[in-house]
Amino acid sequence: MSKNTGKNTGRASVSFVEQNRRADRRRNILIQIAVGAVLIGLVVAIGISVVAKKSANDASSAPQPTAVSENGSIRVGPADARVVVEAVEDFQCPACKQFEAQSGTTLSEIANSTESVAVDYRPIATLDRMSSTEYSSRAANAAYCVAATDSAVFEQWHTTMFAQQPPEGGSGLTDQQLVEIAKSAGASSNDVADCITGGRYRETVSANTNSMLDEGISGTPTVKVNGSAVSDLSPSGLQAAVTAAQQ
């Protein structure tokens, strides 16, 4: 009986050791799995962070000149104006040229006659198809290039641009011609010229054009006073809309 008891004890000891070894292997496997999961989590987190940073950079990649508001408008007048006249224009648009010839001086007078009224010019490019060189986008880019100098220069440039508007269906003005118009208005720095020829704000133009279309703008010129559309774009009509908004 004593011999049999010794054999059983030996077998039990071997089984106990084997169980410990197996338990150790299981623990090691679980530790490895846990470490792997942590590493995978870190890799995923880093990947998400990189993608998020890239998306943020892409979203803010379109540069904005300092004279332009967050919504893409070029303001002439006080930043805290109580009444804002918004003029959405395309430099290839014949009706916009007519509006500038008829009421451009009135807009300038409105923006400079009182501290409570401002004019927001919003150049967009919906008529690139009407030239062989995407003139609408190039001209709107030039608007932002000039606006980065000062508002007084922008107004003179704005008037000259519409006075020299090229006919639809042609090649439009060249970049060098746009540079010369900027120079004639007083924006004669090399930076302005490089901005025009390099298309510095083309992405800005595209983003602002899409924004305007999303807002329901269906044609140019579109004029609003404090968000309300103005149907009478004559000098008297604009003055009446501004006067009503001031009351």
C-alpha positions in Angstrom: 0.0 0.0 0.0 2.9 2.4 0.8 4.5 1.9 -2.6 1.2 2.7 -4.5 0.8 5.8 -2.4 4.3 7.0 -3.4 3.6 6.5 -7.0 0.3 8.4 -6.8 2.1 11.3 -5.0 4.7 11.5 -7.7 2.1 11.6 -10.4 0.3 14.3 -8.5 3.4 16.3 -8.2 4.2 16.0 -11.9 0.6 17.0 -12.8 0.8 20.0 -10.4 4.0 21.2 -12.1 2.5 20.7 -15.5 -0.6 22.7 -14.5 1.7 25.6 -13.3 3.6 25.5 -16.6 0.4 25.7 -18.5 -0.9 28.5 -16.3 2.3 30.4 -16.9 2.0 29.9 -20.7 -1.6 31.2 -20.5 -0.6 34.2 -18.5 2.2 34.9 -21.0 -0.2 34.6 -23.9 -2.7 36.9 -22.3 0.0 39.5 -21.5 1.2 39.4 -25.1 -2.4 39.8 -26.3 -2.9 42.7 -24.0 0.4 44.4 -25.0 -0.6 43.9 -28.7 -4.0 45.4 -28.1 -2.4 48.5 -26.5 0.1 48.8 -29.4 -2.7 48.6 -31.9 -4.7 51.1 -30.0 -1.8 53.5 -30.0 -1.3 53.0 -33.7 -5.0 53.7 -34.4 -5.0 56.8 -32.1 -1.9 58.1 -33.9 -3.5 57.5 -37.2 -6.7 59.3 -36.3 -4.7 62.2 -34.9 -2.7 62.5 -38.2 -5.9 62.3 -40.3 -7.6 64.9 -38.0 -4.6 67.3 -38.3 -4.5 66.8 -42.0 -8.2 67.5 -42.3 -7.8 70.6 -40.2 -4.9 71.8 -42.4 -6.8 71.1 -45.6 -9.9 73.0 -44.2 -7.7 76.0 -43.5 -5.4 75.7 -46.5 -7.2 78.4 -48.5 -5.4 81.6 -47.5 -7.4 84.7 -46.5 -6.1 88.2 -47.1 -6.3 90.4 -44.0 -8.8 92.8 -45.5 -11.4 90.1 -46.1 -14.1 89.1 -43.6 -14.5 85.4 -42.5 -17.4 85.0 -45.0 -15.2 86.1 -47.9 -16.5 89.6 -48.3 -14.3 92.6 -48.9 -15.5 95.3 -46.6 -15.4 99.0 -47.3 -16.5 100.9 -44.2 -16.5 100.3 -40.5 -16.1 96.8 -39.1 -18.9 97.4 -36.6 -21.4 98.9 -39.1 -25.0 98.6 -38.1 -26.2 98.5 -41.7 -24.3 96.4 -44.3 -24.9 96.5 -48.0 -23.7 93.2 -49.6 -22.9 93.1 -53.3 -22.3 89.8 -54.9 -20.6 90.2 -58.2 -18.7 88.3 -61.0 -16.2 90.4 -62.9 -17.2 88.6 -66.2 -20.9 89.5 -65.7 -22.2 92.2 -68.1 -25.1 93.0 -65.7 -22.6 93.6 -62.9 -20.7 96.0 -65.2 -24.0 97.9 -65.8 -24.7 97.9 -62.1 -21.2 99.3 -61.3 -21.6 102.0 -64.0 -25.1 102.9 -62.7 -24.7 102.6 -58.9 -21.0 102.1 -58.1 -20.5 105.7 -57.1 -23.6 105.4 -54.8 -22.2 102.4 -53.1 -18.9 104.2 -52.5 -20.8 107.2 -51.1 -22.8 105.0 -48.8 -19.8 103.3 -47.5 -17.9 106.5 -46.8 -20.6 108.9 -45.8 -21.5 107.5 -42.3 -19.9 105.4 -39.6 -23.0 103.2 -39.3 -23.0 101.8 -42.9 -20.5 99.5 -44.7 -20.4 97.8 -48.1 -19.4 94.2 -48.4 -18.2 93.3 -51.9 -18.3 89.5 -52.5 -16.5 88.5 -55.7 -17.5 85.1 -57.0 -16.6 83.1 -60.1 -19.6 81.5 -61.8 -18.8 82.5 -65.4 -15.5 80.8 -66.0 -17.2 79.0 -68.9 -17.6 82.3 -70.6 -13.9 82.7 -71.3 -11.2 80.3 -72.4 -8.9 81.2 -69.5 -11.2 81.1 -66.4 -11.2 84.8 -66.3 -13.9 85.0 -63.6 -11.7 83.1 -61.1 -8.6 85.0 -62.1 -10.3 88.4 -61.7 -11.8 87.4 -58.4 -8.4 86.3 -57.2 -7.0 89.7 -58.2 -9.8 91.3 -56.1 -8.5 89.5 -53.0 -4.9 90.4 -53.9 -5.7 94.1 -54.1 -7.9 94.0 -51.0 -4.9 92.8 -49.0 -3.5 96.4 -49.4 -6.3 98.8 -48.4 -9.9 99.6 -49.1 -9.3 102.9 -50.8 -7.1 101.2 -53.4 -9.7 98.4 -53.8 -12.5 100.8 -54.7 -10.5 102.5 -57.5 -9.4 99.1 -58.7 -13.0 97.8 -58.6 -14.2 100.6 -60.8 -11.4 100.2 -63.3 -11.9 96.4 -63.5 -15.5 96.7 -64.6 -14.7 99.6 -67.0 -12.2 97.2 -68.7 -14.4 94.1 -68.6 -13.6 91.8 -71.5 -16.4 90.5 -73.7 -17.9 87.1 -73.0 -16.7 84.2 -75.1 -13.1 85.5 -75.4 -9.9 84.8 -73.5 -10.4 87.6 -71.0 -7.7 89.9 -69.7 -4.3 88.4 -69.2 -2.7 88.2 -65.8 -0.3 90.9 -66.8 -3.2 93.1 -67.8 -4.7 92.5 -64.3 -1.3 93.5 -62.8 -1.3 96.7 -64.8 -4.9 97.5 -63.6 -3.8 97.0 -60.0 -0.8 99.2 -60.5 -3.0 102.0 -62.0 -5.2 101.8 -58.9 -2.2 102.2 -56.6 -1.5 98.5 -55.8 1.9 98.4 -57.4 3.9 96.2 -55.1 5.7 93.1 -56.3 3.7 91.1 -53.8 0.4 92.1 -55.5 1.8 91.2 -58.9 3.0 87.8 -57.6 -0.3 87.2 -56.0 -2.2 87.8 -59.2 0.1 85.8 -61.5 0.5 83.0 -59.0 -3.3 82.7 -58.2 -2.7 82.9 -54.5 -6.4 83.1 -53.6 -7.9 80.8 -56.2 -8.9 78.3 -53.6 -10.5 81.1 -51.6 -12.4 82.2 -54.7 -13.7 78.6 -55.2 -14.7 78.2 -51.6 -16.5 81.5 -51.5 -18.3 80.9 -54.8 -19.5 77.5 -53.5 -20.6 79.2 -50.2 -22.7 81.7 -52.1 -24.3 79.1 -54.3 -25.2 77.1 -51.1 -26.8 80.2 -49.8 -29.1 80.3 -52.8 -27.4 83.0 -54.9 -28.7 82.3 -58.4 -27.4 85.3 -60.3 -25.2 88.4 -60.3 -25.4 91.1 -59.3 -27.2 90.2 -56.1 -27.5 93.0 -53.5 -28.8 92.7 -50.0 -29.1 95.2 -47.1 -28.8 93.6 -43.7 -29.7 90.2 -45.3 -32.8 91.4 -47.2 -32.6 91.3 -51.0 -32.9 94.7 -52.9 -34.8 94.6 -56.1 -34.3 98.2 -57.2 -30.6 98.5 -57.8 -30.7 102.1 -59.0 -29.0 104.8 -56.9 -32.4 105.9 -55.4 -33.4 102.3 -54.7 -30.1 101.6 -52.9 -30.4 104.8 -50.9 -34.0 104.0 -49.9 -33.1 100.4 -48.8 -30.2 101.8 -46.6 -32.4 104.5 -45.2 -35.1 102.0 -44.3 -32.5 99.8 -42.5 -31.2 102.7 -40.5 -34.6 103.4 -39.0 
